[in-house]
Amino acid sequence: MNTYYVYILECSDHSFYVGITSNLTRRINEHNNGVALNSYTYKRRPVELKWFVEFTNVELAIEKEKQLKGWSRRKKQALISEDWDKLVQFSRNYTEFGKN
């Protein structure tokens, strides 16, 4: 059975990057070593793992990655800090808080 990870990295410019991989340690090392010149994280190194979740179903992992990529910065921060009240608040009040 394969394991897939959906993860959130914080980049050196304090932006977030959301990704998916089957080998979390290798993938973070690739981000920090700058393997792909055209990647989002290349000029934003070093990166730091802030959050991840494991899946055994790749389709569910891809679905979660797409969901998180659509979230606002505030909502990602609430997830990372496990602040469930704010996560719900930012979900309900999108027009009040905007996309940031």
Contacts in CASP RR format, 6 or more apart in sequence:
PFRMAT RR
TARGET T0000
AUTHOR 0000-0000-0000
METHOD contacts of the structure
MODEL  1
MNTYYVYILECSDHSFYVGITSNLTRRINEHNNGVALNSYTYKRRPVELK
WFVEFTNVELAIEKEKQLKGWSRRKKQALISEDWDKLVQFSRNYTEFGKN
1 56 0 8 1.000
2 22 0 8 1.000
2 56 0 8 1.000
2 58 0 8 1.000
3 22 0 8 1.000
3 54 0 8 1.000
3 55 0 8 1.000
3 56 0 8 1.000
4 20 0 8 1.000
4 21 0 8 1.000
4 22 0 8 1.000
4 54 0 8 1.000
4 55 0 8 1.000
4 56 0 8 1.000
4 57 0 8 1.000
4 58 0 8 1.000
4 61 0 8 1.000
5 20 0 8 1.000
5 21 0 8 1.000
5 22 0 8 1.000
5 24 0 8 1.000
5 27 0 8 1.000
5 52 0 8 1.000
5 53 0 8 1.000
5 54 0 8 1.000
5 55 0 8 1.000
5 61 0 8 1.000
6 18 0 8 1.000
6 19 0 8 1.000
6 20 0 8 1.000
6 52 0 8 1.000
6 53 0 8 1.000
6 55 0 8 1.000
6 61 0 8 1.000
6 64 0 8 1.000
6 65 0 8 1.000
6 68 0 8 1.000
7 18 0 8 1.000
7 19 0 8 1.000
7 20 0 8 1.000
7 21 0 8 1.000
7 24 0 8 1.000
7 27 0 8 1.000
7 28 0 8 1.000
7 49 0 8 1.000
7 51 0 8 1.000
7 52 0 8 1.000
7 53 0 8 1.000
8 16 0 8 1.000
8 17 0 8 1.000
8 18 0 8 1.000
8 19 0 8 1.000
8 49 0 8 1.000
8 50 0 8 1.000
8 51 0 8 1.000
8 52 0 8 1.000
8 68 0 8 1.000
8 76 0 8 1.000
8 79 0 8 1.000
8 80 0 8 1.000
9 16 0 8 1.000
9 17 0 8 1.000
9 18 0 8 1.000
9 19 0 8 1.000
9 28 0 8 1.000
9 31 0 8 1.000
9 41 0 8 1.000
9 47 0 8 1.000
9 48 0 8 1.000
9 49 0 8 1.000
9 50 0 8 1.000
10 16 0 8 1.000
10 17 0 8 1.000
10 47 0 8 1.000
10 48 0 8 1.000
10 50 0 8 1.000
11 17 0 8 1.000
11 40 0 8 1.000
11 41 0 8 1.000
11 44 0 8 1.000
11 45 0 8 1.000
11 47 0 8 1.000
12 44 0 8 1.000
12 45 0 8 1.000
12 46 0 8 1.000
12 47 0 8 1.000
13 44 0 8 1.000
15 44 0 8 1.000
16 50 0 8 1.000
16 73 0 8 1.000
16 76 0 8 1.000
17 31 0 8 1.000
17 40 0 8 1.000
17 41 0 8 1.000
17 44 0 8 1.000
17 47 0 8 1.000
18 65 0 8 1.000
18 68 0 8 1.000
18 69 0 8 1.000
18 76 0 8 1.000
19 65 0 8 1.000
20 61 0 8 1.000
20 62 0 8 1.000
20 65 0 8 1.000
21 27 0 8 1.000
24 49 0 8 1.000
24 52 0 8 1.000
28 47 0 8 1.000
28 49 0 8 1.000
30 36 0 8 1.000
31 39 0 8 1.000
31 41 0 8 1.000
31 45 0 8 1.000
31 47 0 8 1.000
32 45 0 8 1.000
32 46 0 8 1.000
32 47 0 8 1.000
34 41 0 8 1.000
34 42 0 8 1.000
34 45 0 8 1.000
36 42 0 8 1.000
41 47 0 8 1.000
50 80 0 8 1.000
51 76 0 8 1.000
51 79 0 8 1.000
51 80 0 8 1.000
53 64 0 8 1.000
55 61 0 8 1.000
55 64 0 8 1.000
68 76 0 8 1.000
68 79 0 8 1.000
71 79 0 8 1.000
72 90 0 8 1.000
72 94 0 8 1.000
72 97 0 8 1.000
72 98 0 8 1.000
72 99 0 8 1.000
72 100 0 8 1.000
73 99 0 8 1.000
73 100 0 8 1.000
74 86 0 8 1.000
74 90 0 8 1.000
74 97 0 8 1.000
74 100 0 8 1.000
75 87 0 8 1.000
75 90 0 8 1.000
75 91 0 8 1.000
77 83 0 8 1.000
78 84 0 8 1.000
78 86 0 8 1.000
78 87 0 8 1.000
78 90 0 8 1.000
79 87 0 8 1.000
90 97 0 8 1.000
END
